[in-house]
């Protein structure tokens, strides 16, 4: 469902979630996920630098 909302397939979501893959969400993906969840993209980031 999330993949369809942000315009990617399930395989892409699986790659992002796998610690073995270097695939990451882009800023555009994060913005679309935030819209889907009804929050701000800032909610995905730590308040202070790591």
Backbone as CSV, one residue per row, in Angstrom:
resi,resn,N_x,N_y,N_z,CA_x,CA_y,CA_z,C_x,C_y,C_z
1,UNK,0.831,-1.198,0.000,0.000,0.000,0.000,0.873,1.260,0.000
2,UNK,1.840,1.315,0.896,2.725,2.489,0.954,3.464,2.672,-0.361
3,UNK,3.975,1.582,-0.902,4.700,1.668,-2.164,3.849,2.272,-3.272
4,UNK,2.598,1.856,-3.360,1.704,2.412,-4.375,1.476,3.900,-4.146
5,UNK,1.382,4.307,-2.894,1.135,5.713,-2.582,2.308,6.598,-2.985
6,UNK,3.543,6.108,-2.780,4.707,6.953,-3.086,5.302,6.652,-4.461
7,UNK,4.681,5.722,-5.185,5.087,5.468,-6.567,6.266,4.522,-6.730
8,UNK,6.433,3.578,-5.804,7.487,2.573,-5.932,6.870,1.188,-5.731
9,UNK,7.608,0.155,-6.098,7.065,-1.194,-5.929,7.484,-1.791,-4.588
10,UNK,6.903,-2.927,-4.254,7.181,-3.578,-2.971,8.644,-3.974,-2.840
11,UNK,9.258,-4.328,-3.970,10.669,-4.700,-3.956,11.549,-3.558,-3.488
12,UNK,11.218,-2.351,-3.923,11.982,-1.173,-3.500,11.856,-0.977,-1.992
13,UNK,10.650,-1.086,-1.471,10.423,-0.940,-0.024,11.248,-1.990,0.722
14,UNK,11.255,-3.218,0.229,12.030,-4.283,0.854,13.516,-3.985,0.858
15,UNK,14.019,-3.415,-0.246,15.436,-3.064,-0.315,15.784,-1.972,0.684
16,UNK,14.922,-0.975,0.799,15.176,0.117,1.749,15.215,-0.434,3.174
17,UNK,14.345,-1.374,3.477,14.258,-1.918,4.832,15.351,-2.936,5.143
18,UNK,16.025,-3.447,4.137,17.056,-4.457,4.345,18.394,-3.815,4.730
19,UNK,19.005,-4.291,5.816,20.319,-3.759,6.183,21.417,-4.175,5.195
20,UNK,21.120,-5.120,4.317,22.097,-5.597,3.338,22.155,-4.724,2.088
21,UNK,21.184,-3.844,1.901,21.109,-3.005,0.700,21.431,-1.547,1.032
22,UNK,22.008,-0.877,0.050,22.328,0.544,0.209,21.227,1.456,-0.332
23,UNK,20.111,0.896,-0.747,19.002,1.678,-1.301,18.357,2.487,-0.174
24,UNK,18.094,3.759,-0.437,17.486,4.648,0.562,16.333,5.416,-0.065
25,UNK,15.458,5.920,0.801,14.404,6.820,0.332,15.018,8.158,-0.030
26,UNK,14.477,8.802,-1.055,14.885,10.155,-1.414,14.058,11.152,-0.599
27,UNK,14.418,12.405,-0.685,13.647,13.450,-0.013,12.217,13.463,-0.554
28,UNK,12.065,13.226,-1.824,10.726,13.166,-2.424,9.929,12.013,-1.821
29,UNK,10.564,10.856,-1.673,9.884,9.718,-1.048,9.452,10.068,0.376
30,UNK,10.367,10.669,1.147,10.042,11.024,2.537,8.883,12.007,2.594
31,UNK,8.846,12.950,1.668,7.742,13.904,1.628,6.422,13.192,1.330
32,UNK,6.439,12.259,0.390,5.220,11.516,0.052,4.777,10.627,1.217
33,UNK,5.727,10.001,1.908,5.392,9.186,3.082,4.770,10.057,4.166
34,UNK,5.342,11.243,4.377,4.794,12.162,5.386,3.361,12.566,5.033
35,UNK,3.110,12.844,3.759,1.741,13.177,3.346,0.812,12.001,3.612
36,UNK,1.262,10.799,3.301,0.464,9.589,3.511,0.135,9.393,4.987
37,UNK,1.120,9.664,5.856,0.936,9.480,7.300,0.343,10.700,8.001
38,UNK,0.218,11.812,7.275,-0.341,13.025,7.866,0.595,13.691,8.863
39,UNK,1.889,13.675,8.558,2.863,14.303,9.451,3.846,15.117,8.628
40,UNK,4.867,15.634,9.275,5.903,16.408,8.605,7.107,15.514,8.314
41,UNK,7.817,15.735,7.205,9.047,14.982,6.959,10.064,15.163,8.094
42,UNK,9.982,16.274,8.798,10.883,16.499,9.943,10.681,15.458,11.037
43,UNK,9.506,14.861,11.095,9.251,13.830,12.101,10.132,12.590,11.909
44,UNK,10.715,12.433,10.750,11.572,11.281,10.475,13.034,11.524,10.858
45,UNK,13.362,12.751,11.230,14.752,13.120,11.497,14.992,13.353,12.987
46,UNK,16.200,13.074,13.472,16.482,13.346,14.888,16.510,14.843,15.146
47,UNK,16.177,15.228,16.373,16.202,16.650,16.731,17.624,17.203,16.719
48,UNK,18.583,16.384,17.133,19.975,16.813,17.184,20.797,15.946,16.236
49,UNK,21.885,16.488,15.700,22.732,15.693,14.809,23.230,14.427,15.493
50,UNK,23.389,13.391,14.730,23.887,12.118,15.283,25.394,12.163,15.459
